[in-house]
């Protein structure tokens, strides 16, 4: 007689459930490491050198950061980024208002949804060109309207007082459409039984919105807030298309300042540009960390 020999399960059999998710995530993690993590650490390393991108690197330690702290353009760009951050948040309540308007069953609502969705699908370059023409003193609709109301025209993009606000307004157009899409998705997932119960208890209007609908839209609000904050700090396309940081650097933001110093025909200072990028990265990490901590705390309390 031959005894039955029971073999122990192999490594894969024992760890299949634990390893399978990592195998599926491996390609994405590899791409993330190559195109995100490694460039971040390389940028931090380059920020300690004086380098034109082609020649020999000269280690200067914190020299780029010391120079940055004495650069007036850096503070102009930082102030404009704060303006972008504060005013860009208006896209969230605006997107919510549009979503509430579109979340109705009335005649032609699909056409209205398409019109409000349109800014989200067009390129930022196109948005910049549209608003450049919109503000144009000679033939722009805004200038014509302003002249009708006040009797005089203002060259928005050529005036240091108004140029940043004009660019932010252009950015709010597609950002509001994005927030609208998030809220429309959230409104479709609202529990109708809670809404009906609140109406039976006499809740309506703003009370119904504040106490019943908005709490159920918290995930959509969180995503809209994160994306809007990151988008405001990464503002580059509109500034590049509409003003190139002008007039006289008054519409400069950190991302465009970084590009101008590192890659434009006026720069080729890779180390200095990398230092600007590191500062911008640290600012973004502060906000992202706050959002993540808040999200984790809400999940633990749920």
Short mmCIF file of the C-alpha atoms (twelve columns), coordinates in Angstrom:
data_MODEL
# 
_entry.id   MODEL 
# 
loop_
_atom_site.group_PDB 
_atom_site.id 
_atom_site.type_symbol 
_atom_site.label_atom_id 
_atom_site.label_alt_id 
_atom_site.label_comp_id 
_atom_site.label_asym_id 
_atom_site.label_seq_id 
_atom_site.Cartn_x 
_atom_site.Cartn_y 
_atom_site.Cartn_z 
_atom_site.pdbx_PDB_model_num 
ATOM 1   C CA . UNK A 1   0.000   0.000   0.000   1 
ATOM 2   C CA . UNK A 2   1.123   3.487   -0.834  1 
ATOM 3   C CA . UNK A 3   0.504   6.208   1.695   1 
ATOM 4   C CA . UNK A 4   -1.280  9.349   0.543   1 
ATOM 5   C CA . UNK A 5   1.120   12.259  0.751   1 
ATOM 6   C CA . UNK A 6   -0.596  15.606  1.304   1 
ATOM 7   C CA . UNK A 7   1.413   18.434  -0.129  1 
ATOM 8   C CA . UNK A 8   1.348   21.848  1.508   1 
ATOM 9   C CA . UNK A 9   -0.178  24.549  -0.705  1 
ATOM 10  C CA . UNK A 10  2.334   26.621  -2.628  1 
ATOM 11  C CA . UNK A 11  3.191   30.266  -2.008  1 
ATOM 12  C CA . UNK A 12  0.718   31.520  -4.628  1 
ATOM 13  C CA . UNK A 13  -2.134  29.393  -3.255  1 
ATOM 14  C CA . UNK A 14  -1.540  30.688  0.258   1 
ATOM 15  C CA . UNK A 15  -1.301  34.361  -0.703  1 
ATOM 16  C CA . UNK A 16  -3.495  34.561  -3.797  1 
ATOM 17  C CA . UNK A 17  -6.153  36.843  -2.330  1 
ATOM 18  C CA . UNK A 18  -3.559  39.160  -0.819  1 
ATOM 19  C CA . UNK A 19  -1.323  39.400  -3.915  1 
ATOM 20  C CA . UNK A 20  -3.951  39.629  -6.668  1 
ATOM 21  C CA . UNK A 21  -4.915  43.283  -6.000  1 
ATOM 22  C CA . UNK A 22  -1.241  44.296  -6.045  1 
ATOM 23  C CA . UNK A 23  -0.712  42.534  -9.375  1 
ATOM 24  C CA . UNK A 24  -3.595  44.473  -10.905 1 
ATOM 25  C CA . UNK A 25  -2.275  47.734  -9.460  1 
ATOM 26  C CA . UNK A 26  1.353   47.084  -10.418 1 
ATOM 27  C CA . UNK A 27  1.247   48.693  -13.927 1 
ATOM 28  C CA . UNK A 28  -0.437  51.818  -12.573 1 
ATOM 29  C CA . UNK A 29  1.955   52.037  -9.623  1 
ATOM 30  C CA . UNK A 30  4.923   51.646  -11.954 1 
ATOM 31  C CA . UNK A 31  3.704   54.471  -14.218 1 
ATOM 32  C CA . UNK A 32  2.969   56.630  -11.163 1 
ATOM 33  C CA . UNK A 33  6.491   56.077  -9.851  1 
ATOM 34  C CA . UNK A 34  8.139   56.821  -13.209 1 
ATOM 35  C CA . UNK A 35  6.129   59.901  -14.152 1 
ATOM 36  C CA . UNK A 36  5.233   61.383  -10.741 1 
ATOM 37  C CA . UNK A 37  7.371   60.225  -7.798  1 
ATOM 38  C CA . UNK A 38  10.776  60.124  -9.497  1 
ATOM 39  C CA . UNK A 39  10.346  63.585  -11.157 1 
ATOM 40  C CA . UNK A 40  9.355   65.042  -7.775  1 
ATOM 41  C CA . UNK A 41  12.579  63.881  -6.128  1 
ATOM 42  C CA . UNK A 42  14.628  64.907  -9.175  1 
ATOM 43  C CA . UNK A 43  13.108  68.409  -9.051  1 
ATOM 44  C CA . UNK A 44  13.994  68.694  -5.374  1 
ATOM 45  C CA . UNK A 45  17.569  67.611  -6.146  1 
ATOM 46  C CA . UNK A 46  17.928  70.023  -9.117  1 
ATOM 47  C CA . UNK A 47  16.713  72.943  -6.967  1 
ATOM 48  C CA . UNK A 48  20.068  72.830  -5.104  1 
ATOM 49  C CA . UNK A 49  22.058  73.407  -8.317  1 
ATOM 50  C CA . UNK A 50  22.759  76.216  -10.742 1 
ATOM 51  C CA . UNK A 51  22.055  74.516  -14.080 1 
ATOM 52  C CA . UNK A 52  20.994  75.642  -17.546 1 
ATOM 53  C CA . UNK A 53  19.648  72.225  -18.530 1 
ATOM 54  C CA . UNK A 54  22.589  71.266  -20.750 1 
ATOM 55  C CA . UNK A 55  25.882  72.253  -19.155 1 
ATOM 56  C CA . UNK A 56  27.537  71.213  -15.953 1 
ATOM 57  C CA . UNK A 57  25.597  71.382  -12.700 1 
ATOM 58  C CA . UNK A 58  27.061  73.627  -10.007 1 
ATOM 59  C CA . UNK A 59  25.964  72.853  -6.454  1 
ATOM 60  C CA . UNK A 60  24.869  76.020  -4.648  1 
ATOM 61  C CA . UNK A 61  22.903  74.560  -1.749  1 
ATOM 62  C CA . UNK A 62  20.010  76.813  -0.715  1 
ATOM 63  C CA . UNK A 63  21.152  79.605  -3.022  1 
ATOM 64  C CA . UNK A 64  18.110  79.350  -5.303  1 
ATOM 65  C CA . UNK A 65  15.745  79.518  -2.327  1 
ATOM 66  C CA . UNK A 66  17.571  82.523  -0.840  1 
ATOM 67  C CA . UNK A 67  17.331  84.321  -4.175  1 
ATOM 68  C CA . UNK A 68  13.663  83.380  -4.428  1 
ATOM 69  C CA . UNK A 69  12.907  84.979  -1.066  1 
ATOM 70  C CA . UNK A 70  14.364  88.267  -2.363  1 
ATOM 71  C CA . UNK A 71  12.553  88.115  -5.725  1 
ATOM 72  C CA . UNK A 72  9.662   90.602  -5.972  1 
ATOM 73  C CA . UNK A 73  8.102   88.635  -8.830  1 
ATOM 74  C CA . UNK A 74  7.811   85.609  -6.556  1 
ATOM 75  C CA . UNK A 75  5.670   87.562  -4.090  1 
ATOM 76  C CA . UNK A 76  3.496   88.939  -6.903  1 
ATOM 77  C CA . UNK A 77  2.977   85.386  -8.177  1 
ATOM 78  C CA . UNK A 78  2.271   84.107  -4.656  1 
ATOM 79  C CA . UNK A 79  -0.299  86.874  -4.056  1 
ATOM 80  C CA . UNK A 80  -2.005  86.084  -7.362  1 
ATOM 81  C CA . UNK A 81  -2.127  82.386  -6.473  1 
ATOM 82  C CA . UNK A 82  -3.885  83.287  -3.224  1 
ATOM 83  C CA . UNK A 83  -6.397  85.338  -5.244  1 
ATOM 84  C CA . UNK A 84  -6.879  82.384  -7.579  1 
ATOM 85  C CA . UNK A 85  -7.439  80.096  -4.605  1 
ATOM 86  C CA . UNK A 86  -10.013 82.316  -2.906  1 
ATOM 87  C CA . UNK A 87  -12.004 83.337  -5.972  1 
ATOM 88  C CA . UNK A 88  -11.818 79.948  -7.674  1 
ATOM 89  C CA . UNK A 89  -13.798 78.486  -4.774  1 
ATOM 90  C CA . UNK A 90  -16.808 80.410  -6.109  1 
ATOM 91  C CA . UNK A 91  -17.072 77.669  -8.736  1 
ATOM 92  C CA . UNK A 92  -18.383 75.264  -6.065  1 
ATOM 93  C CA . UNK A 93  -21.561 77.160  -5.028  1 
ATOM 94  C CA . UNK A 94  -22.041 78.292  -8.633  1 
ATOM 95  C CA . UNK A 95  -21.818 74.684  -9.839  1 
ATOM 96  C CA . UNK A 96  -24.270 73.616  -7.140  1 
ATOM 97  C CA . UNK A 97  -26.738 76.330  -8.150  1 
ATOM 98  C CA . UNK A 98  -26.565 75.347  -11.820 1 
ATOM 99  C CA . UNK A 99  -26.926 71.646  -10.933 1 
ATOM 100 C CA . UNK A 100 -30.044 72.361  -8.847  1 
ATOM 101 C CA . UNK A 101 -31.488 74.334  -11.765 1 
ATOM 102 C CA . UNK A 102 -30.744 71.560  -14.258 1 
ATOM 103 C CA . UNK A 103 -32.018 68.783  -11.972 1 
ATOM 104 C CA . UNK A 104 -35.587 69.380  -13.099 1 
ATOM 105 C CA . UNK A 105 -37.958 67.804  -15.579 1 
ATOM 106 C CA . UNK A 106 -38.943 70.733  -17.770 1 
ATOM 107 C CA . UNK A 107 -39.149 71.204  -21.498 1 
ATOM 108 C CA . UNK A 108 -35.738 71.674  -23.133 1 
ATOM 109 C CA . UNK A 109 -33.707 70.698  -20.062 1 
ATOM 110 C CA . UNK A 110 -31.388 68.504  -22.164 1 
ATOM 111 C CA . UNK A 111 -30.505 71.511  -24.307 1 
ATOM 112 C CA . UNK A 112 -29.753 73.573  -21.204 1 
ATOM 113 C CA . UNK A 113 -27.556 70.768  -19.829 1 
ATOM 114 C CA . UNK A 114 -25.616 70.645  -23.089 1 
ATOM 115 C CA . UNK A 115 -25.040 74.401  -23.032 1 
ATOM 116 C CA . UNK A 116 -23.792 74.363  -19.442 1 
ATOM 117 C CA . UNK A 117 -21.680 71.250  -20.107 1 
ATOM 118 C CA . UNK A 118 -20.016 72.830  -23.167 1 
ATOM 119 C CA . UNK A 119 -17.292 74.820  -21.287 1 
ATOM 120 C CA . UNK A 120 -16.022 71.631  -19.651 1 
ATOM 121 C CA . UNK A 121 -15.278 69.820  -22.915 1 
ATOM 122 C CA . UNK A 122 -13.442 72.627  -24.723 1 
ATOM 123 C CA . UNK A 123 -9.719  73.249  -24.288 1 
ATOM 124 C CA . UNK A 124 -8.376  75.826  -21.852 1 
ATOM 125 C CA . UNK A 125 -6.604  77.388  -24.830 1 
ATOM 126 C CA . UNK A 126 -9.965  77.962  -26.525 1 
ATOM 127 C CA . UNK A 127 -11.384 79.385  -23.283 1 
ATOM 128 C CA . UNK A 128 -8.446  81.800  -23.092 1 
ATOM 129 C CA . UNK A 129 -8.915  82.964  -26.685 1 
ATOM 130 C CA . UNK A 130 -12.667 83.414  -26.211 1 
ATOM 131 C CA . UNK A 131 -12.207 85.605  -23.152 1 
ATOM 132 C CA . UNK A 132 -9.352  87.530  -24.782 1 
ATOM 133 C CA . UNK A 133 -11.778 88.520  -27.532 1 
ATOM 134 C CA . UNK A 134 -14.507 89.062  -24.940 1 
ATOM 135 C CA . UNK A 135 -12.325 91.640  -23.128 1 
ATOM 136 C CA . UNK A 136 -10.887 93.251  -26.301 1 
ATOM 137 C CA . UNK A 137 -11.320 97.073  -26.112 1 
ATOM 138 C CA . UNK A 138 -12.170 97.528  -29.783 1 
ATOM 139 C CA . UNK A 139 -14.756 94.829  -30.484 1 
ATOM 140 C CA . UNK A 140 -15.198 92.773  -27.300 1 
ATOM 141 C CA . UNK A 141 -18.695 92.248  -25.947 1 
ATOM 142 C CA . UNK A 142 -17.632 93.095  -22.395 1 
ATOM 143 C CA . UNK A 143 -16.027 96.358  -23.498 1 
ATOM 144 C CA . UNK A 144 -19.102 97.289  -25.532 1 
ATOM 145 C CA . UNK A 145 -21.354 96.579  -22.545 1 
ATOM 146 C CA . UNK A 146 -19.073 98.545  -20.225 1 
ATOM 147 C CA . UNK A 147 -19.026 101.507 -22.619 1 
ATOM 148 C CA . UNK A 148 -22.821 101.450 -22.811 1 
ATOM 149 C CA . UNK A 149 -23.170 101.509 -19.035 1 
ATOM 150 C CA . UNK A 150 -20.318 103.842 -18.042 1 
ATOM 151 C CA . UNK A 151 -19.389 105.673 -21.233 1 
ATOM 152 C CA . UNK A 152 -15.801 104.434 -21.195 1 
ATOM 153 C CA . UNK A 153 -13.867 101.276 -22.021 1 
ATOM 154 C CA . UNK A 154 -11.362 99.426  -19.850 1 
ATOM 155 C CA . UNK A 155 -8.690  97.185  -21.332 1 
ATOM 156 C CA . UNK A 156 -9.013  94.449  -18.705 1 
ATOM 157 C CA . UNK A 157 -6.008  92.437  -19.813 1 
ATOM 158 C CA . UNK A 158 -3.798  95.521  -20.100 1 
ATOM 159 C CA . UNK A 159 -4.681  97.009  -16.709 1 
ATOM 160 C CA . UNK A 160 -2.605  95.853  -13.731 1 
ATOM 161 C CA . UNK A 161 -5.557  96.394  -11.384 1 
ATOM 162 C CA . UNK A 162 -8.008  94.096  -13.160 1 
ATOM 163 C CA . UNK A 163 -6.009  91.615  -15.233 1 
ATOM 164 C CA . UNK A 164 -5.812  88.842  -12.618 1 
ATOM 165 C CA . UNK A 165 -9.541  89.088  -11.908 1 
ATOM 166 C CA . UNK A 166 -10.276 88.894  -15.623 1 
ATOM 167 C CA . UNK A 167 -8.234  85.704  -16.023 1 
ATOM 168 C CA . UNK A 168 -9.814  84.131  -12.922 1 
ATOM 169 C CA . UNK A 169 -13.275 84.872  -14.327 1 
ATOM 170 C CA . UNK A 170 -12.284 83.042  -17.493 1 
ATOM 171 C CA . UNK A 171 -11.139 80.071  -15.420 1 
ATOM 172 C CA . UNK A 172 -14.375 80.015  -13.416 1 
ATOM 173 C CA . UNK A 173 -16.389 79.318  -16.569 1 
ATOM 174 C CA . UNK A 174 -15.143 75.732  -17.195 1 
ATOM 175 C CA . UNK A 175 -14.543 75.048  -13.485 1 
ATOM 176 C CA . UNK A 176 -18.180 75.821  -12.686 1 
ATOM 177 C CA . UNK A 177 -19.204 73.347  -15.402 1 
ATOM 178 C CA . UNK A 178 -17.006 70.682  -13.793 1 
ATOM 179 C CA . UNK A 179 -18.513 71.241  -10.346 1 
ATOM 180 C CA . UNK A 180 -21.965 71.181  -11.934 1 
ATOM 181 C CA . UNK A 181 -21.275 67.701  -13.347 1 
ATOM 182 C CA . UNK A 182 -20.167 66.446  -9.923  1 
ATOM 183 C CA . UNK A 183 -23.289 67.796  -8.249  1 
ATOM 184 C CA . UNK A 184 -25.618 66.483  -10.957 1 
ATOM 185 C CA . UNK A 185 -24.168 63.028  -10.358 1 
ATOM 186 C CA . UNK A 186 -24.637 63.469  -6.624  1 
ATOM 187 C CA . UNK A 187 -28.240 64.664  -7.034  1 
ATOM 188 C CA . UNK A 188 -29.061 61.534  -9.029  1 
ATOM 189 C CA . UNK A 189 -27.919 59.416  -6.051  1 
ATOM 190 C CA . UNK A 190 -29.917 61.256  -3.375  1 
ATOM 191 C CA . UNK A 191 -32.259 59.093  -1.327  1 
ATOM 192 C CA . UNK A 192 -35.782 60.197  -2.345  1 
ATOM 193 C CA . UNK A 193 -37.293 58.699  0.818   1 
ATOM 194 C CA . UNK A 194 -35.337 61.141  2.993   1 
ATOM 195 C CA . UNK A 195 -36.487 64.057  0.839   1 
ATOM 196 C CA . UNK A 196 -40.127 62.953  1.025   1 
ATOM 197 C CA . UNK A 197 -39.902 62.430  4.791   1 
ATOM 198 C CA . UNK A 198 -38.447 65.924  5.222   1 
ATOM 199 C CA . UNK A 199 -41.227 67.430  3.106   1 
ATOM 200 C CA . UNK A 200 -43.858 65.646  5.180   1 
ATOM 201 C CA . UNK A 201 -42.262 67.199  8.286   1 
ATOM 202 C CA . UNK A 202 -42.632 70.646  6.702   1 
ATOM 203 C CA . UNK A 203 -39.087 71.189  5.434   1 
ATOM 204 C CA . UNK A 204 -38.812 73.063  2.161   1 
ATOM 205 C CA . UNK A 205 -36.669 75.572  0.331   1 
ATOM 206 C CA . UNK A 206 -33.365 76.429  1.977   1 
ATOM 207 C CA . UNK A 207 -34.036 74.226  5.023   1 
ATOM 208 C CA . UNK A 208 -34.580 71.196  2.809   1 
ATOM 209 C CA . UNK A 209 -31.412 72.026  0.880   1 
ATOM 210 C CA . UNK A 210 -29.267 72.659  3.965   1 
ATOM 211 C CA . UNK A 211 -30.378 69.812  6.246   1 
ATOM 212 C CA . UNK A 212 -31.316 67.045  3.789   1 
ATOM 213 C CA . UNK A 213 -29.770 67.512  0.340   1 
ATOM 214 C CA . UNK A 214 -26.358 69.046  1.111   1 
ATOM 215 C CA . UNK A 215 -25.353 66.348  3.662   1 
ATOM 216 C CA . UNK A 216 -25.961 63.721  0.971   1 
ATOM 217 C CA . UNK A 217 -23.865 65.774  -1.462  1 
ATOM 218 C CA . UNK A 218 -20.854 65.789  0.886   1 
ATOM 219 C CA . UNK A 219 -18.766 63.375  -1.281  1 
ATOM 220 C CA . UNK A 220 -19.365 65.510  -4.374  1 
ATOM 221 C CA . UNK A 221 -18.495 68.655  -2.423  1 
ATOM 222 C CA . UNK A 222 -15.269 67.081  -1.165  1 
ATOM 223 C CA . UNK A 223 -14.143 66.119  -4.683  1 
ATOM 224 C CA . UNK A 224 -15.132 69.538  -6.058  1 
ATOM 225 C CA . UNK A 225 -13.175 71.263  -3.290  1 
ATOM 226 C CA . UNK A 226 -10.018 69.195  -3.828  1 
ATOM 227 C CA . UNK A 227 -10.058 69.563  -7.609  1 
ATOM 228 C CA . UNK A 228 -10.826 73.288  -7.437  1 
ATOM 229 C CA . UNK A 229 -8.037  74.032  -4.950  1 
ATOM 230 C CA . UNK A 230 -5.474  72.040  -6.948  1 
ATOM 231 C CA . UNK A 231 -6.678  73.645  -10.190 1 
ATOM 232 C CA . UNK A 232 -6.307  77.150  -8.750  1 
ATOM 233 C CA . UNK A 233 -2.731  76.474  -7.648  1 
ATOM 234 C CA . UNK A 234 -1.830  74.866  -10.992 1 
ATOM 235 C CA . UNK A 235 -3.214  77.753  -13.070 1 
ATOM 236 C CA . UNK A 236 -0.983  78.061  -16.126 1 
ATOM 237 C CA . UNK A 237 -2.841  77.703  -19.444 1 
ATOM 238 C CA . UNK A 238 -5.032  80.806  -19.190 1 
ATOM 239 C CA . UNK A 239 -2.208  83.013  -17.943 1 
ATOM 240 C CA . UNK A 240 0.024   81.835  -20.787 1 
ATOM 241 C CA . UNK A 241 -2.626  82.332  -23.481 1 
ATOM 242 C CA . UNK A 242 -4.205  85.579  -22.283 1 
ATOM 243 C CA . UNK A 243 -1.325  87.675  -20.907 1 
ATOM 244 C CA . UNK A 244 1.942   85.695  -20.682 1 
ATOM 245 C CA . UNK A 245 2.208   87.012  -17.134 1 
ATOM 246 C CA . UNK A 246 1.762   90.654  -18.147 1 
ATOM 247 C CA . UNK A 247 1.286   93.514  -18.106 1 
ATOM 248 C CA . UNK A 248 4.642   94.062  -16.397 1 
ATOM 249 C CA . UNK A 249 4.365   90.720  -14.592 1 
ATOM 250 C CA . UNK A 250 1.203   91.725  -12.728 1 
ATOM 251 C CA . UNK A 251 -0.721  88.540  -13.642 1 
ATOM 252 C CA . UNK A 252 2.188   86.227  -12.856 1 
ATOM 253 C CA . UNK A 253 1.431   82.972  -10.995 1 
ATOM 254 C CA . UNK A 254 3.864   80.441  -9.570  1 
ATOM 255 C CA . UNK A 255 3.407   77.833  -12.308 1 
ATOM 256 C CA . UNK A 256 3.976   80.350  -15.115 1 
ATOM 257 C CA . UNK A 257 6.859   81.969  -13.197 1 
ATOM 258 C CA . UNK A 258 8.456   78.520  -12.942 1 
ATOM 259 C CA . UNK A 259 8.068   77.950  -16.699 1 
ATOM 260 C CA . UNK A 260 9.409   81.408  -17.513 1 
ATOM 261 C CA . UNK A 261 12.530  80.905  -15.411 1 
ATOM 262 C CA . UNK A 262 13.269  77.317  -16.444 1 
ATOM 263 C CA . UNK A 263 12.057  76.776  -20.005 1 
ATOM 264 C CA . UNK A 264 11.296  80.037  -21.797 1 
ATOM 265 C CA . UNK A 265 13.707  81.967  -23.993 1 
ATOM 266 C CA . UNK A 266 14.267  84.346  -21.069 1 
ATOM 267 C CA . UNK A 267 15.269  81.666  -18.610 1 
ATOM 268 C CA . UNK A 268 17.009  78.302  -18.913 1 
ATOM 269 C CA . UNK A 269 17.595  78.442  -15.160 1 
ATOM 270 C CA . UNK A 270 16.569  74.897  -14.342 1 
ATOM 271 C CA . UNK A 271 17.679  75.044  -10.720 1 
ATOM 272 C CA . UNK A 272 15.800  78.263  -10.012 1 
ATOM 273 C CA . UNK A 273 12.703  76.970  -11.794 1 
ATOM 274 C CA . UNK A 274 12.911  73.727  -9.796  1 
ATOM 275 C CA . UNK A 275 13.041  75.755  -6.564  1 
ATOM 276 C CA . UNK A 276 9.806   77.525  -7.569  1 
ATOM 277 C CA . UNK A 277 8.284   74.129  -8.382  1 
ATOM 278 C CA . UNK A 278 9.248   72.771  -4.966  1 
ATOM 279 C CA . UNK A 279 7.629   75.734  -3.201  1 
ATOM 280 C CA . UNK A 280 4.442   75.251  -5.247  1 
ATOM 281 C CA . UNK A 281 4.523   71.524  -4.504  1 
ATOM 282 C CA . UNK A 282 4.816   72.154  -0.751  1 
ATOM 283 C CA . UNK A 283 1.873   74.573  -0.834  1 
ATOM 284 C CA . UNK A 284 -0.236  72.003  -2.666  1 
ATOM 285 C CA . UNK A 285 0.824   69.256  -0.261  1 
ATOM 286 C CA . UNK A 286 -0.410  71.323  2.700   1 
ATOM 287 C CA . UNK A 287 -3.917  71.520  1.226   1 
ATOM 288 C CA . UNK A 288 -3.931  67.915  0.019   1 
ATOM 289 C CA . UNK A 289 -2.804  66.685  3.459   1 
ATOM 290 C CA . UNK A 290 -5.578  68.663  5.161   1 
ATOM 291 C CA . UNK A 291 -8.162  67.175  2.794   1 
ATOM 292 C CA . UNK A 292 -6.884  63.616  3.295   1 
ATOM 293 C CA . UNK A 293 -6.812  63.940  7.097   1 
ATOM 294 C CA . UNK A 294 -10.341 65.331  7.078   1 
ATOM 295 C CA . UNK A 295 -11.574 62.549  4.794   1 
ATOM 296 C CA . UNK A 296 -10.021 59.840  6.984   1 
ATOM 297 C CA . UNK A 297 -11.488 61.370  10.140  1 
ATOM 298 C CA . UNK A 298 -14.954 61.476  8.557   1 
ATOM 299 C CA . UNK A 299 -14.682 57.817  7.522   1 
ATOM 300 C CA . UNK A 300 -13.688 56.800  11.069  1 
ATOM 301 C CA . UNK A 301 -16.608 58.730  12.567  1 
ATOM 302 C CA . UNK A 302 -19.084 57.309  10.028  1 
# 
